[in-house]
């Protein structure tokens, strides 16, 4: 299973336009709604002024919901926060899983912000926001990708 996760990890961050990509594991006992995942992007190329923020979720085929609702907070260096609700469609109305993957692991992604000044991104905090659900099960890891805005 570790090899599958590693191969998906390599595939999730290979685009030449991506200048930051990081995934964080979700505990095997579930993702508790009061415990966010925090990302602190690095910006190696000072020529990129605007970036797009993409959220990716890897889940196994036992994920019980059609969509995964999350809150993404983008915080700048002055601690100003831009909060964006994100809903990732995990399966269609018939239960067919969306996204890519193999084995029992799938990855779905959604754009959080299509264009934001790179200087406005100090940290990105991802919160689970499933109504009536304190702990989300069968999410393996969550990732943030930044790429140059179009």
MARMAR-587603 format. One line per 3 residues: number of its first residue (from 1); their letters; for each residue z, x, y of C-alpha. Coordinates in Angstrom, 1 decimal, padded with zeros to 4 digits. Each point is the difference from the previous one (the first is absolute). Example, Ala and Ser with C-alpha at 12.3 -4.5 7.8 and 13.67 -1.06 7.14 Angstrom:
REM MARMAR-587603
1	as	007.8,012.3,-004.5  -000.7,001.4,003.4
***
This chain:
REM MARMAR-587603
1	xxx	000.0,000.0,000.0  000.8,002.9,002.4  -003.6,001.3,-000.4
4	xxx	-001.4,-003.4,000.9  002.1,-000.2,003.1  -001.0,003.5,001.0
7	xxx	-003.7,-000.7,-000.5  000.3,-003.2,002.1  001.9,002.1,002.7
10	xxx	-002.9,002.4,000.2  -002.5,-002.8,000.3  001.9,-001.8,002.7
13	xxx	-000.2,002.9,002.5  -003.4,001.6,-000.5  -002.1,-001.3,002.9
16	xxx	-001.0,002.8,002.4  000.9,-002.4,002.9  003.6,-000.2,-001.1
19	xxx	002.3,002.5,001.8  003.3,-001.3,-001.4  000.8,-001.7,-003.3
22	xxx	003.3,-000.3,-001.7  001.4,-002.2,-002.7  003.6,-000.7,-000.8
25	xxx	001.4,-001.2,-003.3  001.8,-003.3,-000.2  003.1,000.0,-002.2
28	xxx	-000.6,-001.3,-003.5  002.8,-002.5,000.5  -002.0,-001.6,002.8
31	xxx	-000.6,000.2,003.7  003.0,-001.6,001.8  -000.9,-001.9,003.2
34	xxx	002.6,001.9,002.1  -001.3,003.4,-001.0  -003.2,001.1,001.9
37	xxx	-002.3,002.9,-000.8  -000.4,002.4,003.0  -003.0,002.2,000.6
40	xxx	-000.3,002.7,002.6  -003.6,000.9,000.5  -001.2,003.5,001.0
43	xxx	-003.0,000.3,002.2  -001.7,003.4,-000.7  -003.2,-000.7,002.1
46	xxx	000.7,-000.4,003.7  -003.6,-001.2,000.5  000.7,-003.4,-001.6
49	xxx	001.3,-002.3,002.7  -000.1,-003.4,-001.7  000.8,-000.7,-003.6
52	xxx	000.0,-002.9,-002.5  003.1,-000.7,-002.1  -000.7,-001.2,-003.6
55	xxx	002.7,-001.2,-002.3  -000.5,000.4,-003.8  002.1,-001.5,-002.8
58	xxx	-000.1,001.0,-003.6  001.4,-002.6,-002.4  -000.1,-000.5,-003.8
61	xxx	-001.5,-003.0,-001.7  003.4,-001.7,-000.3  000.1,-000.7,003.8
64	xxx	000.9,-003.7,000.2  -001.5,-001.0,003.3  -003.5,-000.6,001.4
67	xxx	000.8,001.9,003.2  002.5,002.5,001.2  001.4,-000.6,003.5
70	xxx	001.2,003.0,001.9  001.1,000.8,003.6  -001.3,003.3,001.4
73	xxx	001.8,001.5,003.0  -001.8,002.7,002.0  002.4,001.9,002.1
76	xxx	-000.9,002.5,002.8  002.0,002.9,001.2  001.8,-002.2,002.6
79	xxx	001.1,-002.3,-002.9  -002.3,-002.9,001.2  -001.0,-002.0,-003.1
82	xxx	-003.2,-001.9,-000.7  000.8,-002.4,-002.9  -002.9,-001.3,-002.1
85	xxx	000.3,-002.5,-003.0  -002.4,001.0,-002.8  -000.9,-002.1,-003.0
88	xxx	-001.8,001.8,-002.8  -001.9,-002.2,-002.4  001.0,001.3,-003.4
91	xxx	-001.9,-002.6,-002.1  -002.4,-002.9,000.4  000.9,-003.7,-000.6
94	xxx	-000.7,000.5,-003.7  002.3,003.0,-000.4  -002.8,002.6,-000.1
97	xxx	001.4,003.2,001.5  -001.6,001.3,003.1  -000.4,003.7,000.9
100	xxx	-000.8,003.0,-002.1  001.7,001.7,-002.8  000.1,000.5,-003.7
103	xxx	002.6,-000.3,-002.8  002.6,-002.3,001.4  000.1,001.3,003.5
106	xxx	-002.0,-001.5,003.0  -000.3,001.0,003.7  -000.7,-002.4,002.8
109	xxx	-000.3,000.9,003.7  -000.1,-001.6,003.4  -000.5,001.2,003.5
112	xxx	003.1,-000.4,002.1  -001.3,001.2,003.3  -003.7,000.7,000.6
115	xxx	000.5,002.2,003.0  003.1,001.5,001.5  000.5,003.2,002.0
118	xxx	001.2,002.7,-002.3  002.7,000.9,002.6  001.5,-003.5,-000.6
121	xxx	000.7,000.7,-003.7  003.3,001.9,-000.5  001.1,-001.9,-003.2
124	xxx	-001.2,-002.9,-002.1  002.6,-002.2,-001.7  -001.0,-002.4,-002.8
127	xxx	002.3,-002.9,-000.8  -000.4,-002.5,-002.9  -000.3,-003.6,001.4
130	xxx	-000.3,-002.3,-002.9  001.6,-003.3,000.9  002.8,-000.9,-002.4
133	xxx	-000.2,003.3,-001.9  002.7,002.6,000.5  -001.5,002.5,-002.4
136	xxx	-003.7,000.5,-000.7  -000.8,001.1,-003.5  -003.0,001.9,-001.5
139	xxx	-001.1,001.7,003.2  -000.4,003.7,-000.9  -000.5,001.7,003.3
142	xxx	-001.1,-000.6,003.6  -002.3,002.2,002.1  -001.1,000.5,003.6
145	xxx	-003.4,001.4,000.9  -001.0,001.0,003.5  -003.6,000.6,000.8
148	xxx	-002.1,000.4,003.2  -000.6,-003.4,001.5  -003.6,-001.2,000.1
***
